[in-house]
């Protein structure tokens, strides 16, 4: 799978995102954010053991990232109201049948509350 060339500004984050110069921007080259991006190494170098995943295409790109994170040994959380899919049935199936086997799941509000307690 190859992606078309995108203009340089496509990856500029809006100020509202809260991003800082310390954030690590990952450009995906495949379905999973872990494939050929150096993300696993970057996280391990910082001692990260837990990842929270959100994104587009619940049953494809997000699922690939969740599966890879799980296989790499990370504790995985999926913010269930921060994922979406063009195929509603596939979205529902992945949320109900796939993610509970390999990740913790919950709405963004609960994920953020848990992160606040942990920090």
N, CA, C and O atoms as CSV, one atom per row, in Angstrom:
chain,resi,resn,atom,element,x,y,z
A,1,UNK,N,N,0.855,-1.170,0.000
A,1,UNK,CA,C,0.000,0.000,0.000
A,1,UNK,C,C,0.899,1.230,0.000
A,1,UNK,O,O,1.795,1.341,0.837
A,2,UNK,N,N,0.673,2.141,-0.916
A,2,UNK,CA,C,1.456,3.365,-0.895
A,2,UNK,C,C,0.527,4.562,-0.846
A,2,UNK,O,O,-0.577,4.544,-1.391
A,3,UNK,N,N,0.995,5.585,-0.188
A,3,UNK,CA,C,0.204,6.788,-0.028
A,3,UNK,C,C,0.658,7.824,-1.048
A,3,UNK,O,O,1.833,7.856,-1.413
A,4,UNK,N,N,-0.254,8.667,-1.511
A,4,UNK,CA,C,0.144,9.708,-2.458
A,4,UNK,C,C,1.004,10.761,-1.768
A,4,UNK,O,O,0.963,10.913,-0.547
A,5,UNK,N,N,1.777,11.480,-2.566
A,5,UNK,CA,C,2.564,12.589,-2.026
A,5,UNK,C,C,1.602,13.659,-1.520
A,5,UNK,O,O,0.658,14.029,-2.218
A,6,UNK,N,N,1.833,14.141,-0.343
A,6,UNK,CA,C,0.974,15.152,0.266
A,6,UNK,C,C,1.743,16.454,0.401
A,6,UNK,O,O,2.965,16.440,0.549
A,7,UNK,N,N,1.049,17.569,0.354
A,7,UNK,CA,C,1.749,18.849,0.530
A,7,UNK,C,C,2.354,18.930,1.933
A,7,UNK,O,O,1.837,18.312,2.863
A,8,UNK,N,N,3.444,19.685,2.095
A,8,UNK,CA,C,4.133,19.751,3.399
A,8,UNK,C,C,3.218,20.147,4.554
A,8,UNK,O,O,3.407,19.663,5.670
A,9,UNK,N,N,2.253,20.997,4.323
A,9,UNK,CA,C,1.407,21.477,5.420
A,9,UNK,C,C,0.354,20.461,5.880
A,9,UNK,O,O,-0.359,20.723,6.848
A,10,UNK,N,N,0.240,19.313,5.212
A,10,UNK,CA,C,-0.799,18.346,5.569
A,10,UNK,C,C,-0.667,17.866,7.007
A,10,UNK,O,O,-1.659,17.507,7.642
A,11,UNK,N,N,0.556,17.861,7.515
A,11,UNK,CA,C,0.773,17.332,8.858
A,11,UNK,C,C,0.888,18.419,9.920
A,11,UNK,O,O,1.195,18.116,11.073
A,12,UNK,N,N,0.654,19.657,9.563
A,12,UNK,CA,C,0.718,20.729,10.553
A,12,UNK,C,C,-0.440,20.589,11.535
A,12,UNK,O,O,-1.601,20.466,11.143
A,13,UNK,N,N,-0.099,20.609,12.804
A,13,UNK,CA,C,-1.115,20.463,13.836
A,13,UNK,C,C,-1.678,21.832,14.201
A,13,UNK,O,O,-0.945,22.816,14.296
A,14,UNK,N,N,-2.974,21.876,14.399
A,14,UNK,CA,C,-3.612,23.116,14.809
A,14,UNK,C,C,-3.201,23.464,16.233
A,14,UNK,O,O,-2.955,22.565,17.037
A,15,UNK,N,N,-3.121,24.750,16.560
A,15,UNK,CA,C,-2.768,25.150,17.931
A,15,UNK,C,C,-3.705,24.534,18.975
A,15,UNK,O,O,-3.291,24.253,20.099
A,16,UNK,N,N,-4.965,24.328,18.595
A,16,UNK,CA,C,-5.948,23.754,19.516
A,16,UNK,C,C,-5.605,22.332,19.941
A,16,UNK,O,O,-6.149,21.831,20.926
A,17,UNK,N,N,-4.706,21.676,19.205
A,17,UNK,CA,C,-4.349,20.296,19.536
A,17,UNK,C,C,-3.542,20.215,20.829
A,17,UNK,O,O,-3.480,19.161,21.462
A,18,UNK,N,N,-2.921,21.336,21.223
A,18,UNK,CA,C,-2.088,21.333,22.424
A,18,UNK,C,C,-0.715,20.733,22.190
A,18,UNK,O,O,0.038,20.530,23.143
A,19,UNK,N,N,-0.373,20.444,20.941
A,19,UNK,CA,C,0.928,19.846,20.635
A,19,UNK,C,C,2.054,20.800,20.984
A,19,UNK,O,O,1.927,22.020,20.881
A,20,UNK,N,N,3.164,20.200,21.402
A,20,UNK,CA,C,4.350,20.990,21.734
A,20,UNK,C,C,5.518,20.486,20.903
A,20,UNK,O,O,5.392,19.485,20.197
A,21,UNK,N,N,6.626,21.153,20.978
A,21,UNK,CA,C,7.825,20.723,20.265
A,21,UNK,C,C,8.382,19.409,20.769
A,21,UNK,O,O,9.234,18.808,20.115
A,22,UNK,N,N,7.911,18.948,21.931
A,22,UNK,CA,C,8.375,17.683,22.488
A,22,UNK,C,C,7.574,16.486,21.988
A,22,UNK,O,O,7.942,15.342,22.259
A,23,UNK,N,N,6.484,16.733,21.262
A,23,UNK,CA,C,5.649,15.645,20.762
A,23,UNK,C,C,6.364,14.903,19.643
A,23,UNK,O,O,7.197,15.473,18.938
A,24,UNK,N,N,6.034,13.640,19.488
A,24,UNK,CA,C,6.628,12.806,18.441
A,24,UNK,C,C,5.574,12.575,17.365
A,24,UNK,O,O,4.565,11.916,17.614
A,25,UNK,N,N,5.800,13.106,16.191
A,25,UNK,CA,C,4.861,12.971,15.083
A,25,UNK,C,C,5.206,11.732,14.276
A,25,UNK,O,O,6.347,11.563,13.844
A,26,UNK,N,N,4.215,10.858,14.071
A,26,UNK,CA,C,4.410,9.625,13.317
A,26,UNK,C,C,3.698,9.760,11.982
A,26,UNK,O,O,2.512,10.086,11.933
A,27,UNK,N,N,4.414,9.511,10.915
A,27,UNK,CA,C,3.817,9.463,9.588
A,27,UNK,C,C,3.688,8.001,9.207
A,27,UNK,O,O,4.689,7.299,9.065
A,28,UNK,N,N,2.461,7.543,9.041
A,28,UNK,CA,C,2.235,6.135,8.723
A,28,UNK,C,C,2.561,5.857,7.265
A,28,UNK,O,O,2.262,6.646,6.369
A,29,UNK,N,N,3.190,4.694,7.063
A,29,UNK,CA,C,3.515,4.220,5.724
A,29,UNK,C,C,2.748,2.942,5.407
A,29,UNK,O,O,2.860,2.395,4.310
A,30,UNK,N,N,1.981,2.481,6.361
A,30,UNK,CA,C,1.194,1.260,6.239
A,30,UNK,C,C,-0.013,1.419,7.165
A,30,UNK,O,O,-0.228,2.495,7.721
A,31,UNK,N,N,-0.787,0.372,7.330
A,31,UNK,CA,C,-1.985,0.483,8.172
A,31,UNK,C,C,-1.650,0.744,9.634
A,31,UNK,O,O,-2.336,1.520,10.300
A,32,UNK,N,N,-0.620,0.112,10.129
A,32,UNK,CA,C,-0.267,0.246,11.543
A,32,UNK,C,C,0.718,1.386,11.766
A,32,UNK,O,O,1.640,1.591,10.976
A,33,UNK,N,N,0.512,2.116,12.841
A,33,UNK,CA,C,1.436,3.190,13.213
A,33,UNK,C,C,2.797,2.640,13.640
A,33,UNK,O,O,3.747,3.406,13.803
A,34,UNK,N,N,2.901,1.331,13.822
A,34,UNK,CA,C,4.162,0.726,14.229
A,34,UNK,C,C,4.992,0.223,13.051
A,34,UNK,O,O,6.164,-0.113,13.227
A,35,UNK,N,N,4.418,0.167,11.872
A,35,UNK,CA,C,5.116,-0.390,10.717
A,35,UNK,C,C,6.030,0.652,10.079
A,35,UNK,O,O,5.563,1.658,9.543
A,36,UNK,N,N,7.333,0.399,10.142
A,36,UNK,CA,C,8.364,1.230,9.502
A,36,UNK,C,C,8.313,2.706,9.915
A,36,UNK,O,O,8.612,3.587,9.109
A,37,UNK,N,N,7.935,2.971,11.167
A,37,UNK,CA,C,7.884,4.362,11.631
A,37,UNK,C,C,8.877,4.648,12.745
A,37,UNK,O,O,9.130,5.812,13.056
A,38,UNK,N,N,9.440,3.620,13.349
A,38,UNK,CA,C,10.334,3.825,14.489
A,38,UNK,C,C,9.589,4.098,15.788
A,38,UNK,O,O,10.212,4.385,16.810
A,39,UNK,N,N,8.269,4.011,15.758
A,39,UNK,CA,C,7.476,4.317,16.950
A,39,UNK,C,C,7.804,3.382,18.108
A,39,UNK,O,O,7.953,3.842,19.240
A,40,UNK,N,N,7.917,2.098,17.854
A,40,UNK,CA,C,8.218,1.152,18.929
A,40,UNK,C,C,9.533,1.522,19.613
A,40,UNK,O,O,9.601,1.562,20.842
A,41,UNK,N,N,10.562,1.790,18.839
A,41,UNK,CA,C,11.856,2.146,19.409
A,41,UNK,C,C,11.766,3.450,20.194
A,41,UNK,O,O,12.331,3.567,21.281
A,42,UNK,N,N,11.048,4.438,19.636
A,42,UNK,CA,C,10.909,5.732,20.301
A,42,UNK,C,C,10.226,5.563,21.662
A,42,UNK,O,O,10.652,6.153,22.655
A,43,UNK,N,N,9.163,4.753,21.696
A,43,UNK,CA,C,8.443,4.514,22.954
A,43,UNK,C,C,9.310,3.744,23.952
A,43,UNK,O,O,9.368,4.098,25.129
A,44,UNK,N,N,9.971,2.710,23.489
A,44,UNK,CA,C,10.811,1.901,24.386
A,44,UNK,C,C,11.968,2.716,24.961
A,44,UNK,O,O,12.317,2.560,26.131
A,45,UNK,N,N,12.562,3.586,24.143
A,45,UNK,CA,C,13.658,4.442,24.631
A,45,UNK,C,C,13.199,5.323,25.785
A,45,UNK,O,O,14.020,5.764,26.590
A,46,UNK,N,N,11.902,5.583,25.876
A,46,UNK,CA,C,11.352,6.437,26.931
A,46,UNK,C,C,10.669,5.636,28.033
A,46,UNK,O,O,10.075,6.215,28.943
A,47,UNK,N,N,10.747,4.317,27.960
A,47,UNK,CA,C,10.182,3.464,28.999
A,47,UNK,C,C,8.664,3.372,28.962
A,47,UNK,O,O,8.043,3.013,29.962
A,48,UNK,N,N,8.068,3.686,27.842
A,48,UNK,CA,C,6.603,3.646,27.725
A,48,UNK,C,C,6.129,2.196,27.675
A,48,UNK,O,O,6.682,1.380,26.938
A,49,UNK,N,N,5.107,1.882,28.459
A,49,UNK,CA,C,4.532,0.534,28.469
A,49,UNK,C,C,3.041,0.532,28.134
A,49,UNK,O,O,2.466,-0.525,27.877
A,50,UNK,N,N,2.419,1.703,28.135
A,50,UNK,CA,C,0.971,1.836,27.898
A,50,UNK,C,C,0.748,2.788,26.731
A,50,UNK,O,O,1.353,3.858,26.676
A,51,UNK,N,N,-0.123,2.400,25.793
A,51,UNK,CA,C,-0.494,3.293,24.696
A,51,UNK,C,C,-2.005,3.432,24.645
A,51,UNK,O,O,-2.740,2.485,24.924
A,52,UNK,N,N,-2.455,4.617,24.288
A,52,UNK,CA,C,-3.874,4.890,24.069
A,52,UNK,C,C,-4.023,5.154,22.579
A,52,UNK,O,O,-3.315,5.986,22.011
A,53,UNK,N,N,-4.942,4.446,21.957
A,53,UNK,CA,C,-5.098,4.523,20.510
A,53,UNK,C,C,-6.462,5.100,20.153
A,53,UNK,O,O,-7.484,4.738,20.735
A,54,UNK,N,N,-6.449,6.002,19.186
A,54,UNK,CA,C,-7.669,6.537,18.588
A,54,UNK,C,C,-7.374,6.731,17.117
A,54,UNK,O,O,-6.215,6.666,16.708
A,55,UNK,N,N,-8.400,6.968,16.310
A,55,UNK,CA,C,-8.127,7.219,14.902
A,55,UNK,C,C,-9.266,6.870,13.982
A,55,UNK,O,O,-10.392,6.601,14.403
A,56,UNK,N,N,-8.932,6.883,12.718
A,56,UNK,CA,C,-9.908,6.650,11.662
A,56,UNK,C,C,-9.745,5.230,11.131
A,56,UNK,O,O,-8.630,4.717,11.038
A,57,UNK,N,N,-10.813,4.630,10.800
A,57,UNK,CA,C,-10.939,3.273,10.286
A,57,UNK,C,C,-10.693,2.239,11.382
A,57,UNK,O,O,-9.686,1.531,11.402
A,58,UNK,N,N,-11.650,2.193,12.275
A,58,UNK,CA,C,-11.636,1.296,13.428
A,58,UNK,C,C,-11.215,-0.118,13.061
A,58,UNK,O,O,-10.407,-0.728,13.762
A,59,UNK,N,N,-11.759,-0.645,11.962
A,59,UNK,CA,C,-11.548,-2.045,11.601
A,59,UNK,C,C,-10.326,-2.277,10.719
A,59,UNK,O,O,-10.090,-3.406,10.287
A,60,UNK,N,N,-9.556,-1.246,10.444
A,60,UNK,CA,C,-8.385,-1.413,9.577
A,60,UNK,C,C,-7.151,-0.791,10.224
A,60,UNK,O,O,-6.417,-1.474,10.938
A,61,UNK,N,N,-6.919,0.486,9.981
A,61,UNK,CA,C,-5.711,1.125,10.497
A,61,UNK,C,C,-5.620,1.118,12.007
A,61,UNK,O,O,-4.573,0.804,12.573
A,62,UNK,N,N,-6.719,1.466,12.659
A,62,UNK,CA,C,-6.704,1.486,14.127
A,62,UNK,C,C,-6.520,0.062,14.657
A,62,UNK,O,O,-5.732,-0.172,15.573
A,63,UNK,N,N,-7.249,-0.871,14.076
A,63,UNK,CA,C,-7.127,-2.261,14.526
A,63,UNK,C,C,-5.708,-2.783,14.307
A,63,UNK,O,O,-5.172,-3.478,15.170
A,64,UNK,N,N,-5.096,-2.463,13.178
A,64,UNK,CA,C,-3.723,-2.907,12.917
A,64,UNK,C,C,-2.772,-2.352,13.964
A,64,UNK,O,O,-1.901,-3.069,14.457
A,65,UNK,N,N,-2.932,-1.087,14.306
A,65,UNK,CA,C,-2.084,-0.463,15.323
A,65,UNK,C,C,-2.306,-1.106,16.682
A,65,UNK,O,O,-1.347,-1.381,17.404
A,66,UNK,N,N,-3.562,-1.346,17.037
A,66,UNK,CA,C,-3.880,-1.979,18.320
A,66,UNK,C,C,-3.292,-3.389,18.379
A,66,UNK,O,O,-2.698,-3.778,19.385
A,67,UNK,N,N,-3.458,-4.140,17.309
A,67,UNK,CA,C,-2.916,-5.508,17.286
A,67,UNK,C,C,-1.387,-5.498,17.414
A,67,UNK,O,O,-0.817,-6.270,18.185
A,68,UNK,N,N,-0.733,-4.618,16.651
A,68,UNK,CA,C,0.724,-4.554,16.723
A,68,UNK,C,C,1.193,-4.131,18.110
A,68,UNK,O,O,2.137,-4.710,18.646
A,69,UNK,N,N,0.546,-3.135,18.691
A,69,UNK,CA,C,0.919,-2.696,20.042
A,69,UNK,C,C,0.785,-3.848,21.029
A,69,UNK,O,O,1.664,-4.063,21.864
A,70,UNK,N,N,-0.305,-4.582,20.933
A,70,UNK,CA,C,-0.525,-5.738,21.807
A,70,UNK,C,C,0.578,-6.779,21.599
A,70,UNK,O,O,1.153,-7.274,22.568
A,71,UNK,N,N,0.871,-7.109,20.352
A,71,UNK,CA,C,1.891,-8.118,20.046
A,71,UNK,C,C,3.282,-7.676,20.491
A,71,UNK,O,O,4.126,-8.510,20.819
A,72,UNK,N,N,3.518,-6.377,20.501
A,72,UNK,CA,C,4.807,-5.843,20.954
A,72,UNK,C,C,4.899,-5.750,22.471
A,72,UNK,O,O,5.939,-5.375,23.013
A,73,UNK,N,N,3.806,-6.094,23.159
A,73,UNK,CA,C,3.839,-6.145,24.619
A,73,UNK,C,C,3.355,-4.916,25.338
A,73,UNK,O,O,3.493,-4.831,26.558
A,74,UNK,N,N,2.789,-3.957,24.626
A,74,UNK,CA,C,2.259,-2.762,25.282
A,74,UNK,C,C,0.903,-3.064,25.905
A,74,UNK,O,O,0.151,-3.900,25.403
A,75,UNK,N,N,0.596,-2.381,26.999
A,75,UNK,CA,C,-0.756,-2.360,27.522
A,75,UNK,C,C,-1.495,-1.364,26.635
A,75,UNK,O,O,-1.060,-0.222,26.490
A,76,UNK,N,N,-2.599,-1.785,26.047
A,76,UNK,CA,C,-3.287,-0.981,25.039
A,76,UNK,C,C,-4.661,-0.565,25.542
A,76,UNK,O,O,-5.406,-1.370,26.102
A,77,UNK,N,N,-4.980,0.699,25.331
A,77,UNK,CA,C,-6.310,1.230,25.621
A,77,UNK,C,C,-6.840,1.859,24.343
A,77,UNK,O,O,-6.116,2.574,23.650
A,78,UNK,N,N,-8.109,1.591,24.030
A,78,UNK,CA,C,-8.756,2.211,22.880
A,78,UNK,C,C,-9.853,3.132,23.395
A,78,UNK,O,O,-10.752,2.712,24.123
A,79,UNK,N,N,-9.758,4.394,23.000
A,79,UNK,CA,C,-10.812,5.361,23.326
A,79,UNK,C,C,-11.949,5.127,22.327
A,79,UNK,O,O,-11.878,5.570,21.180
A,80,UNK,N,N,-12.979,4.439,22.765
A,80,UNK,CA,C,-14.005,3.934,21.845
A,80,UNK,C,C,-14.827,5.015,21.153
A,80,UNK,O,O,-15.372,4.773,20.075
A,81,UNK,N,N,-14.926,6.195,21.746
A,81,UNK,CA,C,-15.658,7.265,21.075
A,81,UNK,C,C,-14.718,8.174,20.295
A,81,UNK,O,O,-15.122,9.240,19.831
A,82,UNK,N,N,-13.455,7.750,20.151
A,82,UNK,CA,C,-12.476,8.506,19.373
A,82,UNK,C,C,-11.935,7.661,18.223
A,82,UNK,O,O,-10.826,7.882,17.737
A,83,UNK,N,N,-12.749,6.680,17.796
A,83,UNK,CA,C,-12.457,5.878,16.612
A,83,UNK,C,C,-13.707,5.869,15.740
A,83,UNK,O,O,-14.828,5.987,16.235
A,84,UNK,N,N,-13.498,5.728,14.446
A,84,UNK,CA,C,-14.630,5.715,13.525
A,84,UNK,C,C,-14.289,4.876,12.309
A,84,UNK,O,O,-13.128,4.538,12.082
A,85,UNK,N,N,-15.297,4.544,11.536
A,85,UNK,CA,C,-15.117,3.700,10.360
A,85,UNK,C,C,-16.215,4.023,9.356
A,85,UNK,O,O,-17.332,4.360,9.747
A,86,UNK,N,N,-15.912,3.925,8.076
A,86,UNK,CA,C,-16.950,4.148,7.062
A,86,UNK,C,C,-17.940,2.988,7.015
A,86,UNK,O,O,-19.045,3.128,6.492
A,87,UNK,N,N,-17.540,1.848,7.561
A,87,UNK,CA,C,-18.401,0.662,7.593
A,87,UNK,C,C,-18.877,0.460,9.032
A,87,UNK,O,O,-18.124,-0.004,9.888
A,88,UNK,N,N,-20.134,0.814,9.283
A,88,UNK,CA,C,-20.677,0.735,10.639
A,88,UNK,C,C,-20.655,-0.657,11.218
A,88,UNK,O,O,-20.369,-0.827,12.404
A,89,UNK,N,N,-20.954,-1.671,10.399
A,89,UNK,CA,C,-20.951,-3.047,10.897
A,89,UNK,C,C,-19.539,-3.481,11.280
A,89,UNK,O,O,-19.348,-4.141,12.301
A,90,UNK,N,N,-18.558,-3.118,10.474
A,90,UNK,CA,C,-17.171,-3.471,10.781
A,90,UNK,C,C,-16.715,-2.753,12.053
A,90,UNK,O,O,-16.045,-3.344,12.901
A,91,UNK,N,N,-17.077,-1.489,12.179
A,91,UNK,CA,C,-16.765,-0.706,13.381
A,91,UNK,C,C,-17.333,-1.398,14.622
A,91,UNK,O,O,-16.618,-1.625,15.598
A,92,UNK,N,N,-18.617,-1.728,14.573
A,92,UNK,CA,C,-19.276,-2.366,15.721
A,92,UNK,C,C,-18.644,-3.712,16.047
A,92,UNK,O,O,-18.432,-4.033,17.216
A,93,UNK,N,N,-18.345,-4.498,15.021
A,93,UNK,CA,C,-17.733,-5.814,15.232
A,93,UNK,C,C,-16.373,-5.674,15.923
A,93,UNK,O,O,-16.082,-6.378,16.890
A,94,UNK,N,N,-15.550,-4.761,15.417
A,94,UNK,CA,C,-14.214,-4.586,15.982
A,94,UNK,C,C,-14.291,-4.130,17.436
A,94,UNK,O,O,-13.556,-4.630,18.288
A,95,UNK,N,N,-15.188,-3.175,17.720
A,95,UNK,CA,C,-15.341,-2.702,19.105
A,95,UNK,C,C,-15.817,-3.810,20.034
A,95,UNK,O,O,-15.348,-3.918,21.167
A,96,UNK,N,N,-16.745,-4.630,19.561
A,96,UNK,CA,C,-17.353,-5.645,20.426
A,96,UNK,C,C,-16.583,-6.962,20.484
A,96,UNK,O,O,-16.564,-7.625,21.521
A,97,UNK,N,N,-15.949,-7.342,19.371
A,97,UNK,CA,C,-15.363,-8.678,19.294
A,97,UNK,C,C,-13.834,-8.713,19.297
A,97,UNK,O,O,-13.248,-9.686,19.772
A,98,UNK,N,N,-13.190,-7.695,18.788
A,98,UNK,CA,C,-11.733,-7.736,18.656
A,98,UNK,C,C,-11.045,-7.003,19.807
A,98,UNK,O,O,-10.241,-7.597,20.525
A,99,UNK,N,N,-11.348,-5.742,19.984
A,99,UNK,CA,C,-10.647,-4.943,20.984
A,99,UNK,C,C,-10.726,-5.517,22.396
A,99,UNK,O,O,-9.713,-5.518,23.094
A,100,UNK,N,N,-11.877,-6.005,22.847
A,100,UNK,CA,C,-11.907,-6.523,24.230
A,100,UNK,C,C,-10.938,-7.683,24.487
A,100,UNK,O,O,-10.590,-7.952,25.637
A,101,UNK,N,N,-10.502,-8.367,23.432
A,101,UNK,CA,C,-9.565,-9.474,23.604
A,101,UNK,C,C,-8.119,-9.018,23.764
A,101,UNK,O,O,-7.288,-9.751,24.300
A,102,UNK,N,N,-7.819,-7.798,23.297
A,102,UNK,CA,C,-6.415,-7.377,23.269
A,102,UNK,C,C,-6.175,-5.987,23.860
A,102,UNK,O,O,-5.041,-5.510,23.887
A,103,UNK,N,N,-7.235,-5.344,24.329
A,103,UNK,CA,C,-7.074,-3.980,24.838
A,103,UNK,C,C,-8.138,-3.661,25.869
A,103,UNK,O,O,-9.185,-4.307,25.935
A,104,UNK,N,N,-7.845,-2.649,26.673
A,104,UNK,CA,C,-8.881,-2.058,27.511
A,104,UNK,C,C,-9.631,-1.074,26.635
A,104,UNK,O,O,-9.042,-0.452,25.752
A,105,UNK,N,N,-10.910,-0.932,26.869
A,105,UNK,CA,C,-11.694,0.000,26.060
A,105,UNK,C,C,-12.546,0.872,26.961
A,105,UNK,O,O,-12.940,0.467,28.055
A,106,UNK,N,N,-12.823,2.077,26.483
A,106,UNK,CA,C,-13.692,2.972,27.226
A,106,UNK,C,C,-13.790,4.303,26.518
A,106,UNK,O,O,-12.991,4.603,25.631
A,107,UNK,N,N,-14.769,5.103,26.907
A,107,UNK,CA,C,-14.924,6.422,26.291
A,107,UNK,C,C,-13.784,7.356,26.692
A,107,UNK,O,O,-13.141,7.170,27.725
A,108,UNK,N,N,-13.554,8.345,25.865
A,108,UNK,CA,C,-12.473,9.305,26.075
A,108,UNK,C,C,-12.490,9.892,27.478
A,108,UNK,O,O,-11.441,10.043,28.104
A,109,UNK,N,N,-13.672,10.223,27.971
A,109,UNK,CA,C,-13.793,10.834,29.299
A,109,UNK,C,C,-13.150,9.946,30.371
A,109,UNK,O,O,-12.434,10.444,31.241
A,110,UNK,N,N,-13.402,8.644,30.309
A,110,UNK,CA,C,-12.816,7.728,31.294
A,110,UNK,C,C,-11.318,7.537,31.071
A,110,UNK,O,O,-10.553,7.425,32.029
A,111,UNK,N,N,-10.901,7.500,29.805
A,111,UNK,CA,C,-9.476,7.353,29.507
A,111,UNK,C,C,-8.704,8.557,30.046
A,111,UNK,O,O,-7.659,8.394,30.675
A,112,UNK,N,N,-9.213,9.755,29.803
A,112,UNK,CA,C,-8.552,10.958,30.306
A,112,UNK,C,C,-8.531,11.004,31.826
A,112,UNK,O,O,-7.543,11.439,32.418
A,113,UNK,N,N,-9.604,10.563,32.460
A,113,UNK,CA,C,-9.642,10.526,33.922
A,113,UNK,C,C,-8.598,9.554,34.464
A,113,UNK,O,O,-7.925,9.849,35.451
A,114,UNK,N,N,-8.462,8.395,33.819
A,114,UNK,CA,C,-7.471,7.419,34.250
A,114,UNK,C,C,-6.049,7.950,34.058
A,114,UNK,O,O,-5.179,7.720,34.897
A,115,UNK,N,N,-5.819,8.654,32.963
A,115,UNK,CA,C,-4.500,9.240,32.725
A,115,UNK,C,C,-4.174,10.314,33.756
A,115,UNK,O,O,-3.030,10.435,34.195
A,116,UNK,N,N,-5.174,11.085,34.136
A,116,UNK,CA,C,-4.961,12.136,35.145
A,116,UNK,C,C,-4.576,11.535,36.480
A,116,UNK,O,O,-3.716,12.075,37.175
A,117,UNK,N,N,-5.197,10.429,36.850
A,117,UNK,CA,C,-4.899,9.764,38.105
A,117,UNK,C,C,-3.494,9.181,38.062
A,117,UNK,O,O,-2.777,9.215,39.062
A,118,UNK,N,N,-3.091,8.640,36.898
A,118,UNK,CA,C,-1.801,8.000,36.769
A,118,UNK,C,C,-0.634,8.983,36.754
A,118,UNK,O,O,0.500,8.606,37.051
A,119,UNK,N,N,-0.907,10.238,36.411
A,119,UNK,CA,C,0.229,11.178,36.286
A,119,UNK,C,C,0.459,11.986,37.531
A,119,UNK,O,O,1.373,12.810,37.572
